[in-house]
Amino acid sequence: MIWQQVYDPFHNMWISTALAAIPVVVMLVALGFLHIKAHIAAGLGLVAAFGVAVFGYGMPVGLAGNAAFFGGLTGLLPIGWIVLNIIFLQQLAEGNGSFKILQDSLSGITEDRRLQLLLIAFCFGAFFEGAAGFGTPVAVTAGILIGLGFSPLAASGLSLIANTAPVAFGALGTPVITLAKVHGYDLMAVTAMIGRQLPFFSLLVPFWLIWAFAGRKAMWEIWPAILVTGLSFAIPQYLVSNFIGPELVDIIAALVSMVCLVGFLKFWQPKKIWTSPSLKGHETDGGTAKPATVIVKHSPQALLRAWTPWLILTVAVFVWGLPAVKTALNDLWAPKFPIGGLHNLIEKVPPVVTKPHKEAAVYVLNGLSATGTGILLSAIVGALVMGYSLVEIVRTFFRTLWLVRTSLLTIVLMLALGTLTRFSGTDTTLGLAFAGTGVLYPFFGTLMGWIGVAMTGSDTASNVLFGGMQKVAAEQLGLSGNLMGAANSSGGVMGKMIDAQSIVVASTATRWFNHEGDILRYVFFHSIALACLVGLFVTLQAYVWPFTLMVIH
């Protein structure tokens, strides 16, 4: 029997919206204010979501349970699989001293923590976002930063802030491609529109990142380097998105930015070197900050051995992200399992879609093509290069699995919560509340994308969830559908830093377990402030000349 979603069960949008928000509020309050452990907070949120879906929205109990189960499977693969294997590689590199050599070589480029942050969190992170997405950049950069001596809060929080501007074109353009495919947007038009919004924030975010870390005065001390980083990312981001397409936007922009910054630092260094590993104002953040790294010279052979596992990782992640490779691996083995008691048994209805649409629930066990598998293979090859025996590799893997067990449980529960809210329609209720804001819709429609990513952990999922609604609402208000479709993705990138999945990945990568609430409290202001700035910019594009000249209809 088909169950149709209901978006206003109480025939009063205020009451229905308040009810729909309960699961998210429960989880965020438990995590951010009551200091409850992340897996327990996620469990409480899931229980609240189940209650709201069944008793508030009339969702059959079996459908609700199966939706949560489907989400939990997604939490294990691909998200948990990425986290497990990147921590596995990190453990191997630390175990034989290679990670220490890598730290020394990065410090050799610059001792200044602010510049290290630009290079690793922003540039290097953007490359991994473009190649893989799905938590990979935060896992990699937070792990490197903690190894360089950054405090756990700095390594976690700043990796999350840095991983914003690249997200819309992450995983070889997957969020934009999905938006166009699912909701009928012209791919090049909506890609170009995003490319006319995000470059302004690609320029802003590096300044914001260093201000958040070291304060305004310390930021201005290195403004030339920040400007080089931001401009060399923003310009390629605009050019590639407007004249080539979405697939290589982040990868090209990240590589150009990295080369420009490293080249610039060969001729320029700040007068004062910032060596503090902690956030300004958070010097005692409860973590175990390491002292500033002492620069040690290593032989070329030692440097090559230390960097080889990470070079292998970079190549593997890039190759695994290529559509042709994914297709070939999926053709080899990727069994599909329709979730019984859920697949095609739930129907989305207008105004979210133009006509009733059945929701598919098919779990693809794409173990070969999953990014985490590429990371695992690179970790094993890297371990052999580093001189590990097969027995030591297996022992380290299972030790890593035990180390991240709670984080994996948390990710499973978070994805179960997000999937249940999507299938029950409660997240759509929140979206419809934003859609009813009339002339202010460009601002609040952007925040719709923000809340979509904050709830689902994915710009792709947010685009699937709200992309159609954005198009319908924009056309009813006489606005460009491409503008608001792009705004959903551009606003969504700022929600990436507060989604529970990303926070758990960051806490696991830094091994700052049970401090997810501290990370959430730190990044929340940055997330909402940047999302509001994107909303204001989209509003200018909607109504104010000369910004309206940027809009593609």
N, C-alpha and C positions, 0 to 999 in steps of 0.2 A: 504494500500500500504506500502511495506517495504522500509524503508530508510536505506541505507548502510552508515556507518561512513566513513569519508574521513580524513586521517591523515596529508596529505600534500596538502591542497587545492590550494596553489599557485605554486605547483611544484618547490618549493624552501624551503628547511627545515629551513633555517635561518629566512625567512619571516614568515613561518607558525608557527615556535616556538615562535617568538616574538609576533605574534598575540595571540597564545594560552596563553601566560603569562599575557596578559593585565588584565583579571579579578582579578588574584591574586595580581598583582602589585597595581591595583587600591585600593583594600581593604587594603593591608598592608600599603601603603603610607598614605591613609586616616586615618587609625587607629594609626599607629606608628609615623608618622611625622607631619601630619596636625592636630592631636589631635581632630579629629571628633569622636563623640560618636559612640560606637560600633554598635548599630543597624542601624545607618545611614551609617556607613562605609560598613557594610554587605549589606545593600540595594544598595549602589553604585556598589559594586562588583557584585551583582546579575544582575543589569541592564547591566553592562559591559559584563558579561558572556552571557546574553541573546542576546545582539547585536553581539558579536563575533560568537555565535553559529548559529544565523539566517543569518547574512549578510556575515560572513567570511567562515563558514563551510557549508552553504546551508541547515541547519536543518529546517524543516517545523516549522512554528510558533506554531502550536498546540502541536507538540511533545515537543518543548522547554518549553512551559507553563506547560504542564502536568508533565514533568520531575522536574521542580521547585516545583510544588505542591506536588509531591511524596516525594521529599526531605524535604519539610516543615513538612509533616505528621511525618516523621521519627524523625525530630527535637523535636517534642512534645513528642513522645513515641518511643524509651525509654529514650532519653537524658534529655529532659526537666522534665520528670516525676521523674527522679532521683534527679535532682537539687532541685526541689520544695519540695520533701519530706525530704531530708536531712537537708534543711534549716528549715523546719517545726519542725523536732526533735530538732534542735539546739535552736530554739525559745522557745520551751517548756522547755528545760533544763535550759536556761537562766532565764526564767520567774519565776521559783520557787527556784532559787539559787542552783540547783543541779550541774550546770555547774561549779560554783565557787568551790564547794567541789571537783569535778573531777580535776580542775586545781591544787588545793592544794595538792591532792594526787600524781599527776604527778610530781609536784615540790618537793615532799618529796623524790622521787627517786633520783633526782638531781636538784639543783638550776641552774646549768650551762645551758645556752641557747643552746650551741653547742650540748651538750649531749641530751637535750630534742628534738632537731631537728633530731638527728640520730634515736632516739627511735620512734618518732611520724611520721615524714615525710618519713623516709626511711623504717623502719621495719613495723610499723603499716600500712603505705600506701601500702607497697608491699603485705601485707595480703589482703587488700581490692581490690587491683588490681587483685590478683589471684582468689579471690572469685567472683568478680562482673565485674570489669573493667568499661568501658563506663562512665568515669568521676567520679565514686564513690570515688576512693581514694583521688583525689584532693579536692573534696567537703568536705570529712570528715576531712582530715588532715589540710587543710587550716582553716577550722572552729575552730578546736581545738587550732591551733597555735595562731590565733587571740585572742581567749579566754584566752590563757596563757600570753598574753601581747606582742606578736610579732607585729612589725609594719605591716601594710597592705601589703606593697611591699615585705617584708621578708616572710610573711605567704603565699602570693600568689606565688611569684617567686620561692621560695625554695621548695614548695610543687610540683611545676611543674618540677623542676630539679630532685628532688628525684624520681618522678614517671617516670623513664625511663627504667632502667635495667629490671624491672619486666614485662614490657608491652607485650613483645613477647609471654609470656605464660599467659596473662591476661584472666580473665573470664573462668577459668578452661581449659586453652589451646586453646581457640577458634580461635585465629589468625593462629596457626600452623595447627590445625585440618582442618580449612577451606582451607588453602594453599594446603595441601595434597589432600583433597577431590576434589577441583575444578580443579586443574592442574595436577593431576596424580603423585604427588611425593609419595615416600614411607614414610609413617608417622613417623616411628621410625628413619629412616635415616636422614630426615630433622630436626626432633626434636633434635637428637643427635648433628647434625651439629651446630644448634643454641646454643646448650649447650656447644659447644667448642669455641664459640665466645663471648657470653655475660658474662661468669664468670669473664673475665679480666676487664670488665667494671663495673660489680657488685662490684669488689674490688676498682676500681678507683672512681666511683661516690660518695661514702661517703666522700672521701678526697676532691673531687671537690666541693661537697655540702658545707662543712664547710669552705673551702677556699673562696667560693663565699659569704658566710655569714660574716665571721669574719676576713678574710685575712690569708696570708701564715703563719705568726708567730703564730697567735692564733690557727691555724690548727695543727701545730706541737706540741703545748702544750698538745693536747689530742690524739696524734697519736696512742697510744696503744688501746684506745677505738674504734677509727675509724677502726683500723686493725682488731680488734675482730668482729666488725659489718660486715665489708666487707667480711672477710674470712668465717665467719659462715653463710653468705648468699651464697657466690660464690660456696663453696664446695658442699653443698646440691643441689644447682642449677645444677651443672655439673652431680652429681651422679644420681639424679632423672631423668633428661632429657636423659641421656645416657643409663640408665638401667631399668627405669620404664615406662616413657611415659610423655606426655605434661600436663596432666590434673592437677596434684597436685604440679608441680614444684614450683610455687610462694608461695603457702600456706605452704608447708613444709619448704622451705628456709626462709620465713618470720618468722615463729614460732621459728625455730632454732636460727635465728639471734636475735630475741627479747629476748629469754631466755638467750642466751649467754651474750648479752649486759647488761641486768638487773643483772645477776649473777656476771658479772665482776665489775659492779659499786658498788656492796656490799663490795668489797675488794679494790677498787681503785677509787680515785677522783682526779681531777686535782689540782695542787697547787694553781692556780689562777682561781677563779670562774668568768666566763663571764656572766654578767647580762644585757648587752645592748640588747634591743628588736628589734633594727633596723639593717639593713645591714651596714657593714663597708663602710664608704664613702657616705652613704645615710641616715644619722641620721635625717635629715629633709626632708623626702620624700613626704611630703604633706598629710600623713595619720595621724591618731590619735592613736599613739603608747601609750600603757598603761605602767605604771611603772612596774618594776620587781615584780613578785609575792612574797608576804610575806607568808612564810610557816606557816600554821595554822593546828593544830592537830584536827582531827575529830573523833567521836566515830565510832566503827566498823559498827554500824547500819546506821549511816549517810553515811559512805563510800559505804556501800552495796546499799543503795537507789540511791546514785548518779551514781554508776557504772552500776546499773541494766539496764537502758535504752540502754546503749552502748553495754553491753553484749548481750542483746536481739537483737540489731541491727547486731552484729557480727554473731550470730547464724542464724538470718533470712537471711542475705545476703549469707552466706555459703549454707544454705539449698536451697534457691531460685536458686543458681547457679548449683546445681546438675542436670545432664542431666535427670535422672529418674523423679525428681520433675518437671522440666520444661515440660517434655513430658506429665506427668499426668495432670498438670494444663492446658496445651494446648489442651489436649483431652477433658477437661471439657468445655473450652470456649476459642476459638482463631479464630474468623471468618477471612477469607481471602478475600481481595477485589482486584482483578486485576484492575489496573488503566486503565480505558478506554481511548483509544487514545494514549496509550504508551506501554502497555504490548505486548511483542513479535513483536513490529513494528519497532524496531531498530536492526540492524545487525552489529556485530563486524566482521571484515574481516582480513585476513592475512596482515602483518606479526605478528599481535598481537595474533592471534589464527591460528591453523593449517588449519581450514576450517571455512567458515562463521557460525556465532553463534548468534542466536536471544537473545536479552536481555530481561529477565523477569522483570516485574514491578508489583509485588504483595505486597500490604500492609497487613501485619498481625496484627490485633488488639489484640495482646497477652497481654491484660491488667492484667490477672491473673498471668502469668509467668514472667512479667516484673520485673526487679530488684527493680524498684521504688515502686512497690506494696508491696514487702517484706519490704522495708524501711518504707512505710506508716503504715503497720501493726505493725511493731516494735515500731514506734513512738506513735501509739495509745495505745498499751499495756504499753509502758514506761510511757506515760502520766497518765494512770490509777494508775500505781505503784507510781508515784510522787504525786498523790492526786488530779489531775485535775478532774473536772466534765465534762460530755459530752458536755455541753453548752460551757464551756471554751475551750475544745479541738476544737470544730467546729469554734469558734470565732478566735482562734489562727491560724487555717488552712487558713481561708480566709484572715486574716491579712498578712500571709506569702505569699499567692498568689498575693496580691497587692504589696507586697514588691519586689517580683522577676519578676513582669510583663514585665519589659523592657528586662531583661536577657532572659526570655523565648522567647520574640520576636526576640532577637538577635540570639539565637540558631536556631530558625526556619529559619531565613534568611540565616544563615551560612550553614545549611544543604541543603537548597534549592540551594545555590550556588554550593556546592560540588557535589550534585547529577546531576545538569545541566551540569557541566563540564565533568562528567563521561559519561553521555548519549550522549553528543555532540561529544565526542572523543577528546576534547582539551587537557585533562590531558594525554591522550595516546600520543599525539604529543610531549608533554614534555618528556615522557618516551622514545620515539623513539630517541629523540635528545641525551639522555644519552647513548642509546644502540649503537650509531654509533661511539663510542670513541675507538674502537679497543683494543690495548694492555692495555689501561688504563681502560678498562671496569670494572674490579673488584672494582676499586675505585668509578667510576661514577655510576655503577650499584647499589652500596650501597646507593649512594645519591639519586638514583631513588626511593628507598624505603622511604628515608627521605622525599622527596617532596610529595610522595604519602600520607603519614600520615599527613604531614603539610596541605595538601589540603582537605583530607577527614575527618581527625580527628580520624582515626581508623587504627590500624595495620592490622586488619582483612580486611578492605576495600582496603587498599594498596596491600595486598597479592592477593586479588581477581583481582585487577586492573592490577598489573604488574607481578604476579607470573609466568604466562605462558610465557610472554615476556622474563623474566630472564632465564627461562629454555631453550628456543629456542636460545637466543643470546649466552648463555654459551656453548651450544653444537656446535654452529657454530665456536666458537673460540677455541674449544678443552678444555674447562674448565669443571669442575664438575657442573652439574645442581643443585645438592644438595647444593653446596657451594654458588651459587648465589641466589637460593631460600631462603636459610637461611640468606644471606646478605640483601635481601630485607626486611626481618622481623627485623633483628638486626639493620640495618641502620634506619629503620622506627621508632624504639623506641625513637630515638633522635629528631624526628620530632613532637613527642607528646606534647612537652612543648611549641611549637609555634603555634599549630593548634588553630584556633579562638575559636572553641568550648570549649577546655580546659581552655583557658584564660578567657572566659566568666564565666565558672563554678568557677574558682578561685576568680574572682572579686565579684561574687555573694556570695560565701561562706564567704568571708571576709567583705562583704557589702561595698566594696570600689568601688562603682558604678562609671561609666564613667571614669575609670582610666585604661581601658584595654590597651590603647596605652602605658602607662608607664610600664605595666607588659611585653608587647611584646618587647619593646626596651630593657628591662633588660635581658630577657631570650634568645633573638635572638642569641647573640654571643655564649652563652653556648651551644645552640642547634647545630649551624653549626660547632663549634669547635669539639664537641663530635662526630658528624656525620662524620666529616673528619677523626677523629682518628679511628672510626670503619672501614671506607673505606680503610685506610692505613693498618689496621690489616688484612682485607680480601685480600688485594693485596699481603701481605706477605704470606698468606695461599695459594694463587694461584700460586706464583712463587718462593718463597724463602724457602729453607730447613733451619731449621727443621719444620717450620710452615706447610709445605706441608704434613707432616705426620699426621696432624690433619684432613685432608680432607677426607670426605666419598664420594665415587664416586657412 
